[in-house]
Amino acid sequence: MEDKIMSKFNLNGVTKEAVVGILLLVLALVNATLQMFGMSVLPINNEDVTDVISMLFLIGTASWNCWKNRNLTKASQEAQAITDMIKNGEILVDDVEEIIAKFKK
């Protein structure tokens, strides 16, 4: 089962930005979890300030990761390449639609 899941990921096409974003999100989630159990990770005595900073950190990293397009699979990386080709004028949307229509038949 684990091999099947890991085979879907194509780490060759993953950018540094994607890795940093995912690591920051994991850090924010760990920080929020520790806060829930009363363990202050940030060295601030005032509990209210710590909660606010932790929540802002979590909201910021979650929003940033949702906003960015994380292409972690081979299929998503290929789709992004096609999207980039359309944006750069290398291929027309009509051409892509024709190809898709041929596969649907």
KESE-709972 format. One record per atom (N, C-alpha, C): atom name; x, y, z; residue number from 1; residue in one letter. Coordinates in nm, 4 decimals. Layout:
N
(CA,(X,Y,Z),NUM,A)
...
//
This chain:
105
(N,(0.0828,-0.1196,0.0000),1,M)
(CA,(0.0000,0.0000,0.0000),1,M)
(C,(0.0867,0.1253,0.0000),1,M)
(N,(0.1914,0.1258,0.0862),2,E)
(CA,(0.2794,0.2422,0.0948),2,E)
(C,(0.3519,0.2658,-0.0373),2,E)
(N,(0.3951,0.1559,-0.1047),3,D)
(CA,(0.4619,0.1693,-0.2331),3,D)
(C,(0.3700,0.2310,-0.3372),3,D)
(N,(0.2410,0.1945,-0.3326),4,K)
(CA,(0.1441,0.2489,-0.4266),4,K)
(C,(0.1269,0.3989,-0.4058),4,K)
(N,(0.1221,0.4413,-0.2807),5,I)
(CA,(0.1074,0.5840,-0.2496),5,I)
(C,(0.2328,0.6597,-0.2918),5,I)
(N,(0.3486,0.6077,-0.2548),6,M)
(CA,(0.4739,0.6767,-0.2863),6,M)
(C,(0.5016,0.6797,-0.4365),6,M)
(N,(0.4507,0.5823,-0.5122),7,S)
(CA,(0.4754,0.5805,-0.6562),7,S)
(C,(0.4005,0.6918,-0.7281),7,S)
(N,(0.2997,0.7508,-0.6639),8,K)
(CA,(0.2249,0.8610,-0.7252),8,K)
(C,(0.3010,0.9928,-0.7179),8,K)
(N,(0.3955,1.0036,-0.6259),9,F)
(CA,(0.4708,1.1274,-0.6104),9,F)
(C,(0.5905,1.1287,-0.7032),9,F)
(N,(0.6131,1.2419,-0.7684),10,N)
(CA,(0.7289,1.2594,-0.8545),10,N)
(C,(0.8133,1.3696,-0.7927),10,N)
(N,(0.9099,1.3337,-0.7116),11,L)
(CA,(0.9893,1.4320,-0.6388),11,L)
(C,(1.0885,1.5057,-0.7274),11,L)
(N,(1.1117,1.4559,-0.8486),12,N)
(CA,(1.2046,1.5239,-0.9396),12,N)
(C,(1.1531,1.6610,-0.9813),12,N)
(N,(1.0224,1.6781,-0.9906),13,G)
(CA,(0.9664,1.8042,-1.0352),13,G)
(C,(0.9233,1.8971,-0.9228),13,G)
(N,(0.9485,1.8596,-0.7990),14,V)
(CA,(0.9053,1.9400,-0.6840),14,V)
(C,(1.0061,2.0532,-0.6631),14,V)
(N,(0.9554,2.1742,-0.6497),15,T)
(CA,(1.0424,2.2903,-0.6321),15,T)
(C,(1.0812,2.3085,-0.4860),15,T)
(N,(1.1868,2.3863,-0.4638),16,K)
(CA,(1.2288,2.4187,-0.3273),16,K)
(C,(1.1182,2.4940,-0.2550),16,K)
(N,(1.0483,2.5799,-0.3289),17,E)
(CA,(0.9395,2.6584,-0.2704),17,E)
(C,(0.8289,2.5674,-0.2170),17,E)
(N,(0.7981,2.4612,-0.2904),18,A)
(CA,(0.6953,2.3669,-0.2461),18,A)
(C,(0.7385,2.2948,-0.1188),18,A)
(N,(0.8643,2.2537,-0.1131),19,V)
(CA,(0.9159,2.1835,0.0051),19,V)
(C,(0.9134,2.2757,0.1263),19,V)
(N,(0.9601,2.4000,0.1085),20,V)
(CA,(0.9613,2.4966,0.2195),20,V)
(C,(0.8192,2.5240,0.2675),20,V)
(N,(0.7264,2.5407,0.1741),21,G)
(CA,(0.5876,2.5673,0.2113),21,G)
(C,(0.5262,2.4535,0.2904),21,G)
(N,(0.5508,2.3306,0.2472),22,I)
(CA,(0.4960,2.2151,0.3172),22,I)
(C,(0.5605,2.2005,0.4549),22,I)
(N,(0.6920,2.2218,0.4642),23,L)
(CA,(0.7599,2.2127,0.5937),23,L)
(C,(0.7100,2.3195,0.6914),23,L)
(N,(0.6873,2.4420,0.6418),24,L)
(CA,(0.6332,2.5476,0.7275),24,L)
(C,(0.4930,2.5126,0.7760),24,L)
(N,(0.4129,2.4534,0.6879),25,L)
(CA,(0.2780,2.4143,0.7282),25,L)
(C,(0.2833,2.3057,0.8355),25,L)
(N,(0.3715,2.2076,0.8191),26,V)
(CA,(0.3861,2.1029,0.9202),26,V)
(C,(0.4311,2.1640,1.0530),26,V)
(N,(0.5275,2.2567,1.0469),27,L)
(CA,(0.5747,2.3241,1.1680),27,L)
(C,(0.4609,2.4000,1.2364),27,L)
(N,(0.3788,2.4682,1.1574),28,A)
(CA,(0.2657,2.5421,1.2136),28,A)
(C,(0.1645,2.4477,1.2778),28,A)
(N,(0.1409,2.3344,1.2140),29,L)
(CA,(0.0466,2.2374,1.2712),29,L)
(C,(0.0999,2.1766,1.4006),29,L)
(N,(0.2292,2.1452,1.4048),30,V)
(CA,(0.2898,2.0928,1.5280),30,V)
(C,(0.2822,2.1984,1.6377),30,V)
(N,(0.3133,2.3232,1.6030),31,N)
(CA,(0.3072,2.4321,1.6994),31,N)
(C,(0.1664,2.4484,1.7554),31,N)
(N,(0.0653,2.4447,1.6679),32,A)
(CA,(-0.0735,2.4594,1.7121),32,A)
(C,(-0.1155,2.3427,1.8018),32,A)
(N,(-0.0707,2.2226,1.7669),33,T)
(CA,(-0.1029,2.1052,1.8481),33,T)
(C,(-0.0406,2.1164,1.9865),33,T)
(N,(0.0859,2.1572,1.9926),34,L)
(CA,(0.1520,2.1751,2.1221),34,L)
(C,(0.0822,2.2838,2.2040),34,L)
(N,(0.0378,2.3900,2.1379),35,Q)
(CA,(-0.0360,2.4970,2.2067),35,Q)
(C,(-0.1639,2.4428,2.2687),35,Q)
(N,(-0.2323,2.3544,2.1946),36,M)
(CA,(-0.3575,2.2971,2.2459),36,M)
(C,(-0.3341,2.2191,2.3743),36,M)
(N,(-0.2185,2.1579,2.3872),37,F)
(CA,(-0.1868,2.0796,2.5059),37,F)
(C,(-0.1111,2.1593,2.6114),37,F)
(N,(-0.1059,2.2909,2.5931),38,G)
(CA,(-0.0487,2.3782,2.6940),38,G)
(C,(0.1025,2.3876,2.6936),38,G)
(N,(0.1658,2.3417,2.5884),39,M)
(CA,(0.3118,2.3513,2.5787),39,M)
(C,(0.3478,2.4685,2.4896),39,M)
(N,(0.4032,2.5727,2.5461),40,S)
(CA,(0.4369,2.6935,2.4712),40,S)
(C,(0.5703,2.6757,2.4007),40,S)
(N,(0.5677,2.6802,2.2698),41,V)
(CA,(0.6890,2.6649,2.1898),41,V)
(C,(0.7606,2.7991,2.1775),41,V)
(N,(0.6827,2.9046,2.1665),42,L)
(CA,(0.7408,3.0379,2.1540),42,L)
(C,(0.7757,3.0906,2.2930),42,L)
(N,(0.8962,3.1485,2.3096),43,P)
(CA,(0.9399,3.1918,2.4438),43,P)
(C,(0.8766,3.3240,2.4886),43,P)
(N,(0.7436,3.3251,2.5002),44,I)
(CA,(0.6717,3.4440,2.5443),44,I)
(C,(0.5867,3.4026,2.6636),44,I)
(N,(0.5951,3.4783,2.7722),45,N)
(CA,(0.5230,3.4420,2.8940),45,N)
(C,(0.3735,3.4659,2.8846),45,N)
(N,(0.3337,3.5688,2.8183),46,N)
(CA,(0.1923,3.6019,2.8097),46,N)
(C,(0.1219,3.5027,2.7178),46,N)
(N,(0.0329,3.4211,2.7769),47,E)
(CA,(-0.0333,3.3145,2.7010),47,E)
(C,(-0.1180,3.3680,2.5863),47,E)
(N,(-0.1828,3.4796,2.6046),48,D)
(CA,(-0.2664,3.5360,2.4987),48,D)
(C,(-0.1834,3.5752,2.3771),48,D)
(N,(-0.0672,3.6357,2.3997),49,V)
(CA,(0.0193,3.6765,2.2885),49,V)
(C,(0.0697,3.5528,2.2147),49,V)
(N,(0.1063,3.4503,2.2891),50,T)
(CA,(0.1528,3.3255,2.2281),50,T)
(C,(0.0439,3.2631,2.1421),50,T)
(N,(-0.0778,3.2616,2.1929),51,D)
(CA,(-0.1889,3.2051,2.1160),51,D)
(C,(-0.2120,3.2827,1.9865),51,D)
(N,(-0.2074,3.4148,1.9953),52,V)
(CA,(-0.2293,3.4982,1.8768),52,V)
(C,(-0.1191,3.4755,1.7738),52,V)
(N,(0.0050,3.4733,1.8179),53,I)
(CA,(0.1166,3.4518,1.7257),53,I)
(C,(0.1074,3.3131,1.6621),53,I)
(N,(0.0766,3.2120,1.7416),54,S)
(CA,(0.0634,3.0760,1.6887),54,S)
(C,(-0.0488,3.0673,1.5866),54,S)
(N,(-0.1609,3.1302,1.6168),55,M)
(CA,(-0.2738,3.1265,1.5244),55,M)
(C,(-0.2415,3.2016,1.3950),55,M)
(N,(-0.1764,3.3171,1.4046),56,L)
(CA,(-0.1374,3.3920,1.2847),56,L)
(C,(-0.0396,3.3116,1.1999),56,L)
(N,(0.0541,3.2427,1.2659),57,F)
(CA,(0.1500,3.1591,1.1956),57,F)
(C,(0.0776,3.0463,1.1221),57,F)
(N,(-0.0164,2.9824,1.1892),58,L)
(CA,(-0.0930,2.8742,1.1277),58,L)
(C,(-0.1776,2.9258,1.0121),58,L)
(N,(-0.2488,3.0348,1.0322),59,I)
(CA,(-0.3326,3.0917,0.9264),59,I)
(C,(-0.2473,3.1341,0.8070),59,I)
(N,(-0.1341,3.1970,0.8345),60,G)
(CA,(-0.0463,3.2426,0.7268),60,G)
(C,(0.0089,3.1281,0.6438),60,G)
(N,(0.0617,3.0259,0.7093),61,T)
(CA,(0.1201,2.9150,0.6333),61,T)
(C,(0.0130,2.8323,0.5625),61,T)
(N,(-0.1020,2.8128,0.6260),62,A)
(CA,(-0.2101,2.7380,0.5610),62,A)
(C,(-0.2637,2.8141,0.4401),62,A)
(N,(-0.2807,2.9450,0.4534),63,S)
(CA,(-0.3295,3.0266,0.3416),63,S)
(C,(-0.2300,3.0258,0.2265),63,S)
(N,(-0.1028,3.0407,0.2589),64,W)
(CA,(0.0011,3.0430,0.1561),64,W)
(C,(0.0056,2.9099,0.0814),64,W)
(N,(-0.0041,2.7982,0.1554),65,N)
(CA,(-0.0011,2.6673,0.0917),65,N)
(C,(-0.1253,2.6410,0.0084),65,N)
(N,(-0.2395,2.6922,0.0499),66,C)
(CA,(-0.3613,2.6766,-0.0294),66,C)
(C,(-0.3555,2.7613,-0.1555),66,C)
(N,(-0.2949,2.8772,-0.1462),67,W)
(CA,(-0.2879,2.9695,-0.2597),67,W)
(C,(-0.1926,2.9191,-0.3667),67,W)
(N,(-0.0809,2.8609,-0.3250),68,K)
(CA,(0.0189,2.8127,-0.4195),68,K)
(C,(-0.0252,2.6798,-0.4787),68,K)
(N,(0.0151,2.6573,-0.6023),69,N)
(CA,(-0.0160,2.5327,-0.6708),69,N)
(C,(0.0955,2.4334,-0.6428),69,N)
(N,(0.0667,2.3303,-0.5667),70,R)
(CA,(0.1661,2.2294,-0.5292),70,R)
(C,(0.1546,2.1094,-0.6226),70,R)
(N,(0.2452,2.1012,-0.7184),71,N)
(CA,(0.2439,1.9912,-0.8143),71,N)
(C,(0.3345,1.8799,-0.7642),71,N)
(N,(0.2769,1.7842,-0.6919),72,L)
(CA,(0.3553,1.6765,-0.6326),72,L)
(C,(0.3472,1.5460,-0.7110),72,L)
(N,(0.2505,1.5336,-0.8012),73,T)
(CA,(0.2387,1.4099,-0.8790),73,T)
(C,(0.2844,1.4351,-1.0227),73,T)
(N,(0.3184,1.3278,-1.0908),74,K)
(CA,(0.3610,1.3379,-1.2312),74,K)
(C,(0.2493,1.3984,-1.3157),74,K)
(N,(0.1255,1.3550,-1.2912),75,A)
(CA,(0.0119,1.4062,-1.3685),75,A)
(C,(-0.0058,1.5567,-1.3489),75,A)
(N,(0.0064,1.6041,-1.2244),76,S)
(CA,(-0.0113,1.7477,-1.1997),76,S)
(C,(0.1033,1.8285,-1.2590),76,S)
(N,(0.2235,1.7720,-1.2601),77,Q)
(CA,(0.3376,1.8412,-1.3200),77,Q)
(C,(0.3217,1.8523,-1.4716),77,Q)
(N,(0.2698,1.7456,-1.5345),78,E)
(CA,(0.2451,1.7492,-1.6787),78,E)
(C,(0.1336,1.8489,-1.7113),78,E)
(N,(0.0294,1.8498,-1.6285),79,A)
(CA,(-0.0799,1.9450,-1.6496),79,A)
(C,(-0.0303,2.0885,-1.6355),79,A)
(N,(0.0602,2.1122,-1.5404),80,Q)
(CA,(0.1168,2.2458,-1.5228),80,Q)
(C,(0.2007,2.2843,-1.6444),80,Q)
(N,(0.2732,2.1878,-1.7005),81,A)
(CA,(0.3527,2.2156,-1.8203),81,A)
(C,(0.2639,2.2566,-1.9371),81,A)
(N,(0.1495,2.1891,-1.9517),82,I)
(CA,(0.0544,2.2255,-2.0571),82,I)
(C,(-0.0026,2.3642,-2.0312),82,I)
(N,(-0.0369,2.3923,-1.9055),83,T)
(CA,(-0.0887,2.5243,-1.8689),83,T)
(C,(0.0134,2.6325,-1.9002),83,T)
(N,(0.1401,2.6067,-1.8671),84,D)
(CA,(0.2458,2.7038,-1.8956),84,D)
(C,(0.2618,2.7250,-2.0456),84,D)
(N,(0.2488,2.6166,-2.1245),85,M)
(CA,(0.2584,2.6291,-2.2702),85,M)
(C,(0.1448,2.7148,-2.3253),85,M)
(N,(0.0250,2.6991,-2.2693),86,I)
(CA,(-0.0895,2.7811,-2.3120),86,I)
(C,(-0.0631,2.9275,-2.2775),86,I)
(N,(-0.0146,2.9531,-2.1556),87,K)
(CA,(0.0117,3.0901,-2.1127),87,K)
(C,(0.1210,3.1556,-2.1974),87,K)
(N,(0.2190,3.0768,-2.2403),88,N)
(CA,(0.3299,3.1306,-2.3203),88,N)
(C,(0.2975,3.1366,-2.4691),88,N)
(N,(0.1779,3.0938,-2.5077),89,G)
(CA,(0.1374,3.0984,-2.6475),89,G)
(C,(0.1987,2.9896,-2.7329),89,G)
(N,(0.2542,2.8857,-2.6723),90,E)
(CA,(0.3159,2.7765,-2.7469),90,E)
(C,(0.2134,2.6781,-2.8005),90,E)
(N,(0.0964,2.6746,-2.7381),91,I)
(CA,(-0.0120,2.5853,-2.7786),91,I)
(C,(-0.1433,2.6569,-2.7499),91,I)
(N,(-0.2448,2.6276,-2.8301),92,L)
(CA,(-0.3747,2.6916,-2.8127),92,L)
(C,(-0.4667,2.6039,-2.7279),92,L)
(N,(-0.5573,2.6677,-2.6582),93,V)
(CA,(-0.6551,2.5960,-2.5770),93,V)
(C,(-0.7377,2.5036,-2.6657),93,V)
(N,(-0.7708,2.5504,-2.7864),94,D)
(CA,(-0.8496,2.4682,-2.8789),94,D)
(C,(-0.7768,2.3379,-2.9120),94,D)
(N,(-0.6432,2.3447,-2.9263),95,D)
(CA,(-0.5648,2.2240,-2.9553),95,D)
(C,(-0.5750,2.1239,-2.8396),95,D)
(N,(-0.5660,2.1737,-2.7179),96,V)
(CA,(-0.5754,2.0877,-2.6005),96,V)
(C,(-0.7148,2.0263,-2.5919),96,V)
(N,(-0.8174,2.1067,-2.6189),97,E)
(CA,(-0.9543,2.0564,-2.6144),97,E)
(C,(-0.9769,1.9478,-2.7177),97,E)
(N,(-0.9151,1.9622,-2.8382),98,E)
(CA,(-0.9275,1.8587,-2.9425),98,E)
(C,(-0.8633,1.7276,-2.8962),98,E)
(N,(-0.7483,1.7380,-2.8342),99,I)
(CA,(-0.6785,1.6186,-2.7850),99,I)
(C,(-0.7628,1.5493,-2.6784),99,I)
(N,(-0.8185,1.6266,-2.5865),100,I)
(CA,(-0.9025,1.5697,-2.4807),100,I)
(C,(-1.0260,1.5027,-2.5412),100,I)
(N,(-1.0867,1.5669,-2.6417),101,A)
(CA,(-1.2054,1.5112,-2.7054),101,A)
(C,(-1.1732,1.3782,-2.7714),101,A)
(N,(-1.0545,1.3620,-2.8303),102,K)
(CA,(-1.0159,1.2356,-2.8938),102,K)
(C,(-1.0064,1.1235,-2.7912),102,K)
(N,(-0.9593,1.1532,-2.6712),103,F)
(CA,(-0.9461,1.0517,-2.5683),103,F)
(C,(-1.0803,1.0138,-2.5057),103,F)
(N,(-1.1768,1.1047,-2.5109),104,K)
(CA,(-1.3065,1.0777,-2.4521),104,K)
(C,(-1.3919,0.9866,-2.5403),104,K)
(N,(-1.3568,0.9743,-2.6672),105,K)
(CA,(-1.4371,0.8919,-2.7607),105,K)
(C,(-1.4201,0.7462,-2.7365),105,K)
//
